[in-house]
Amino acid sequence: MCGICGLFNLDGQDMPGDVQVVLNRMCKRLRHRGPDETGFHVDGPAALGHVRLSIIDLGSGQQPMTNEDASIWITFNGEIFNYPELRDFLEGRGHRFSTRSDTEVLVHMYEEYGQGMMEHLNGQFAFAILDSRQQELFLARDPFGICPLFYLNDGGRFAFASEVKALVEVPGISLKFDPMAISQLFTFWTVISPRTPFKGISSIPPGGCMSVGAFGISGPRRYWHLDFPRQGEEDLSVSEQEWARRVMDAVIEATRIRLRADVPVGVYLSGGVDSSIIATTVKKLTDTPIEAFSLAFADSAYDESGFQSRLARAIGVNYNAIKVQNFEIGRSFPDVMWHTERPVLRTAPAPLFMLSGLVRRKGYKVVLTGEGADELFGGYDIFKEDKIRRFWARKPDSSCRPLLLNRLYPHAPIASSRAGRMLAAFYRRNLLPTDVFGYSHLPTWSNTRALQGYFSQSFMEEIAGYNPVDELEACVPDEFRFWHPLHQAQFLEARILLSEYLLSSQGERMTMGHSVEGRYPFLDPGVAQLAAMIPPRYKLKGLKEKYILRKAFADLLPLEFVERPKRPYLAPNKESFLERPKMSRVSDFLAPEGVEACGIFNCGKVKRLLEKCTKEDELGFRDNAAFLGILSTQIIWEEFVAGHGF
């Protein structure tokens, strides 16, 4: 991975002579993404910048890179995993190469196919290609949005960068919160592209591309989205055993090509079945010792290190763990927010930021991880909850059907405990009708949206009449309504939680914060397309999550690890800040004058919430999420909007 940035004059005028000064400042903001090299290219109305994290073709491959006649230039962040195969094809078509890099393959793919190149790429990427002959920029982002790409258009000038903080270096740019984006965040946990938390700053959506030239701006438009067969048209002729074989073959191949690197490659090992599959597959594909990196917690309620170490021994990889103390999460949280560039509702990114620091200290630049398996193969509780609620909705007055929730939450018996009765009441809300958009997610969205009760009166007036769900519905494919309910839920999880939250706030941003590239075999296009075609009965069999994925790798993993129920990754929340409050600066960030100046939250309600956090040992989801959402928003305001971090 690397960092990219650039500018384009929409009036066609040449860049001013001092543009490289601006590019240099933008690149400095991205230095953590590419500490190895920096490069620039200025050509008429366009200027490109690049910071490099060297992983393939260490000796050459400097960027911005061009073709033989200097008519096509590129600044590229990411990896194209099928670049050797594409290179062989291109050489057969007469293209000549001067490096061994995947970057140069992109240049020649553009020469060969133009913007039609996107359907041939297997990778994780964000790039900008300058066609000097046409005086046109082409920008694109990978299908799942692993690599970020932001842009702004002030009417006469277009600017883009891997991170928002680089765009702040463009003269005349200052940041303000977008109220509608904040409303989205306090509904979906995140902001849906092309919105970002900031007015005037947009994000190319996952699987999106756009063109910029003297004609103006075209896009962004989608070249890819996760696509499912219509309900009733799933292929039922393929046996369970054959689906399992196809899944195993696809995951192994996806892992194999993601081991392509000129530096050592490690793996993340969480203890769950997904990372276990990737680690086992890596071990199967190579004879070299494999380093596995894991999170351990001093708080035993979150710690899985015993399980992780047993798993590492069982599959034969070297186990490296970092033990995270609660106060370390609070201490690192402002740095984490600097990298996420958006508020969050839990602390989960912070330990992952520390984990990537361990990876870097051990001398590794690349790790393979298991993200994407839950979304693609049906691993989350939300899929099971949706199945139960739809079954319950057929007889909404039934006293037996809601008892199925006991299968998901055995610690809160529905019929015999106060917590269980509250749980049943929670899932009973919006039980009917079942054909509304987002039915699977309505309880979660409703629960999160309740946090908007902390908004100030003036801010509520700004977002009055705005419904984030309506905007989301307008973004889904036309075919969405014809898909099976499980497939609809999977699409929403992939589009919202995976692409807009996990891969940014917990994934790519946390690895790149320490100049480490994360790679995601489950997000290979071949794996994703195969998973989309598998009938729902083989993903969620009864209430058995990821059934076909577990079956596919049952013979490669010890039974204990194959059958282990999913345990969500969690980290200590409010206690991380109040254990050593001076170190976390929680009182500074939530000081009344700062809350008042930001204008989003009601000062009195924030004060009472902080008092509650201080007095009570444990908080429920809403209070914890409110505390983290308010705190992280105030940190982002302090660093990006008020400008104290620049």
Summary of the structure (lengths in Angstrom):
residues: 646
radius of gyration: 24.3
end to end distance: 24.1
largest distance: 75.9
contacts: 2290
relative contact order: 0.12
helix: 47%
strand: 16%
